[in-house]
Structure formats: structure tokens, C-alpha cells
């Protein structure tokens, strides 16, 4: 079962609420601006699409704020912040349109996305971040579909003192201006996917910041001043190149959501346990080999994702996370779970896919609220009978393990609707499963219907009544004949890994032979008429098989190249020795 996407707290919902709340103000601003222009260069009624607001150089901004003479008459000082100008040239005078009450500014970030850039000032139309040419060109709209990305943020943005929300995501930026931390009223900053390599060292001056999104950049470290953001509640550092998380991260006591997925972290600092208000923690797709015991201090945590790491054990302190609801530990190297897992009394979803578990702890039966348990592709040889204590369990997936029997106590999970045991070695099923209201019981990859017709039988070993069908007993996966695969030096381990992971699917390896026997034909001719029938793989399996074979071929070619180079060096040495 594919893992659910992590929740994005405050991104879309926050922006939708902000824009909906300003619709009335924007409409009033648009209507109020439709007045005849006083410019001597134009006559008739002014069109709102001709107005463009621009961030002018610092000197121009200062003049605008001071109400100096411009074009032959005094300008009205703008209310809080900047002001826009319509068609101002070197000799033109009128046509100035004051900015209205502070709301939001929405520029164009390329032809494929519209993202809010500035909140705190709202001119009519888009707000480019470069000075506009004077005269008639000032009001000219760009051609439809033309890209309008922002290549650089000017230093003069520091004069937007009332700015509260800024989103520069998806623009071709590589840095933030040094003056950016002077925007001390900023509460939300989003700079996702802009190839950002570093943050300003004084980023901590944004002490009112509550949300900071830095996803999909090239950050390798975090400045020390980041810990001064004491009001920060949301920090997204996903998909960067961060190798170490500073110990001072524990100073962000108001932090509620922390995303660190897709980095290069090998450990988490002990100080992370100081984040008592943390609700969501995602450290998936890193290189974590262990978790600190201090993780038990995250007493408010409800969502914990540690998928795709190198964990072999989970600390006992996990049991102190009483509010934990979702725990994802898939694609690690876990061989066992601590008994303390049963103390996570509010756990509703537990994902253990693709580990090395041999069994599940008995305490798992204490998880009364658990509704989804997925332990596919492990090495489970048995299940504890306490599994029946999960009275709220609705989906139980244990596909591709080594189970030979299911405990009859599974039927005590009365809410169970989906049971997936395909790819195991079950001889039969317990009769007690008939008491469940199952909607799907999967025994094979080739099963065409979610439910099959079962017959009752007697287990000769125990004398108990059992359930059986045409797909039972399950056949174990046939190992790959490694003698048929070419090897070259260090590739032996790769071949072994392939047999255990990449192609460990019985539907791929099971072979059935159809023979046509005739009394008058000799044995050799019979061999030539033997048809080999193989199950058709799933397209996804074919893709994985192709990728594995290509990697094997590339490694073999590389190894052969090394051998040929070595032989050439040896021959050259022999020739030199002979000549000497």
C-alpha cells in the first residue's frame, strides 16, 4: 500500500484564506482607480490595465515617502509603504495612483504557476521587481504566455517595512539579498525550489517569522542565527543537502511542524527532544542509523515518518509518545520492534514495509486504536496470538513473508475487512476467519477476485478443522539459479542482493511445463516439444527487472574495463622489463 503523503500544514489553506479575505478590498481598489488621467501625454479615460507598480531604487522610494516634487507638482505621501505610478516619464506629471490599504500582491512566477509574493502592499496588477521604463512603455502588458520569472530580488525590498508574507517559490533565484532580514514584520516566507545555496547569516533578525519553507534547494548547512526565530512554528527543509542538524534546533520551542526529508542526515541531535510542542516530524529519505533516546521528549508528537533510512533498532523511548497517531518505519533494516511500541496507545497507522522483521512484539495487541498495519516484504515466520487484541484493525497486510500459519486469534479483530497474505507459505487458514466480515482476502498475485470459495478440511497434524482452497498450500518462491547469472569479481554480492530483494516474487519465478507425449516419439523429440510457461509479470515488476539487469550489465562492463586496463598495464610492464 502506498504511503500517504505528509500533511502540508498552513500552505494552501493559509493562502486561500488570505486571498479570499481580500477580495472585497481588491474590488474597491480597482473601482476607485478608474478615474480620468491628468497626464498631458494621454487623453480620454484611463484604463486600469495600463497601471504598473514597481519597486524603485532607494532614492526614489525615499522621495516618495517624503512627498517631494516630481514632474512639476507635489505627490501625496502613500499611506503605509510604497506607492504605484502610472505612465510616469522623464517629463510627465500626473496620473499617479496611490496604493490602497495593505493587503497582498500577487506577481507572476512563470507561465505555469501563480504564487503570492508580497503581502502588505496591493497595487492593481502584477508587481515586477525591476524598474519600469517611462512613457507609454510603463503601462504595456507582457505578451500572453511570456515568462515573467523573477531573476533577482533587489536590495530595496528592505523598504517594504509592512511586508508580512513573501513567496518566491519556483523563480530562478540563487540567493536572498543581504537586506532581506530587515523585513522584521514578515511572518511567512516561502522560497521553495529556487536553487538556494545558503541563507543570510542574519536570518534570525526575522524574529516575527512563524512559517519558513525552504524545500527543494541546495542548502548544506543552517546559520546559527536561525535559532533566534523563537516564534517559528513551521520549518520545511525537505529535499536539500543538509548533513548535520545543529544542536541549537532545540531552542525553537514553539515549533510544531518540522520536515527534514530528503537530506543527508546520519544522526539527529539529542536536543531535538526539547521540542515539546512538535506535532509533525518527517526525517524520511536520509541516512539515519539510530534515533536518540531523547526522542521520547516529543510528548505532543502525532505524526512521525522515518521511512527510507538505515535504522536497525528503535529506542524504547518510543513508548512515551502517547499522542502518536501515525508511525512510518518502512524501508529500513529493522530486525525487531521494542515491546514499548504497545504503549503508543493512540496509534492508528503503523507501516513496517520492507524491513527484516522476524516477528512482531506481543505488546502490539495493546494497540486498541490501530486500524492499518502493514508489514509487507519482511521475513516474518510467525505472528503473535496477541494480534487479535487490535480490535479496531481494518486492514492487515503481511504480503511476501515466510509465514506457514496464521493464529486463530486473528478473528478477534472483528473490524478486519482486508487481509493480504499473498506471497507466504501458508498450508491452510484457520476456520475462525469465517466469523469475520472480510471484503478481501488475498492469497496470490494472480488472484482474480477479492474473495474465493473455501472448503473445510481436517488438519492431520492437529485434528482441527481448517479452511483450504485451490490456492492453498502456498508455494514458496523459487530461488534464482545463480549459476546461470554471469559473475565478475565483486559482482557476486550484487547477484546475491538481487536474489533476495529485486526478484523475490514467486509469480516471476514459478515455471510450469506442458509436455506433449506420444508413444512413437523418442525422448529427444519430446524434449523439443516441451513448452515452458511463465506467469506474466506486472509492468512495475518488468521495470524493476529491467533496471536491475541494466545496472548489472553496467557494473560488469565497468569491471571488464578495469580488467582490460590491468592487463594492458601488465603487458606494458613486461615489455619494459624485456627491453631492459
C-alpha angles and dihedrals in degrees: 000000000000114000117250119254115258115257116258103216115204103357110099098014093049093050095046091052092049095051095043090051092056100047093098093049092048091051092051091048091051094049094045092053095058097095131125112277118242094210118124089216095066135037133194127037119341117241116221092220089067094065118096127176120211139185102242126202118281095263092054091048091051091050091050091050092049095048096236125173114279127177093351102312140064118263124224112248111248118247109244110351133332131008133214128232130207118215098335113173137175093278103017121111124183134037096086114152117199119225115250131228114320112274125128142313122215116194128184114261100192129313095287104054141034115206131175109251109175131020117187098057128054121187120170111267131009122328113226117199096225131069114272121230117255130247123031092338090069093075098040116124120222118252115273112271094013113140114251102183120161109241097184140008111229122232088237090075085088088079090068090091094164094054112131107164127035127175118179096161119149097018125125094254126138101181145019118238117259090239092057096095088062088079091093095167091062113122103168126037124177120182102158123161100004101121091252110180101184143002125236109272090233094052086124090075088080088084094161093058113127101168127037120177117186101157123155100015136119100257115150100176142012122237117245092239090068088086090066089073091096093164095053113128102166125042120173116186097154123148099016132118100256113153101178133031110214118243089233089073085092089070092072092090096166094054113129104168125037122176118187100154121140099028135113100256116151096179143007121233118250089236090073086085089071091073095098094165096050113128103171128036123175117180097154123142097032134110100257113158096178142008122230116250087232089075084090087077092072091093095160095050116128102162123046124171119181098157123150101022135116100258118150098175140021119222119249088238089078087086091067092067093096095168096049110129105167124036121177118187100156124143099026133111100258115156096178143005123231118251087237089077087084090066092068089096096176096051112133102165128037120177117190100158121153102012132118100255117156095187142352123250118260090234090071087088088070092069096098094169097048110125104164124042119172121180100155121157101019130119098257113162096175144010125223115247087230088077087091089070090075091094094172096050111131102163124038118177121182100153121160101019133119101258118149097181142012121227114248088230089077086086089067088074089085095179093059111128105159124043119176115188099150118141097033133109101251117159094193143337129252115262090230090076088080089074091063124088094230120180095186134019112179118199102157142023089235094052109130098194131045091230129037135195112264131198128207121240140165122257104230092206098053104014091233125138113254140177123246139169141172092286094055134125094041116226118232118240114270112238119239113261097244093191088069092057118081116240132200120185111285092018091084091085090049091055089050091051090050092055093051102041119009101047102021093129122116093208088064098047104035109108127188124190126215113201127192108208123195124177093223096051121087124233095260092056090048088056091054090053095051112117120209112214120196130182114255109250123230113258089247090054091050090053091051091046091050092049092049093049092047091051090048091050092049092049091048092050090049091050091048089050090054091049092050091048090050091051091050090051091050092049091048090051090050091051091050091049092049093049091050 
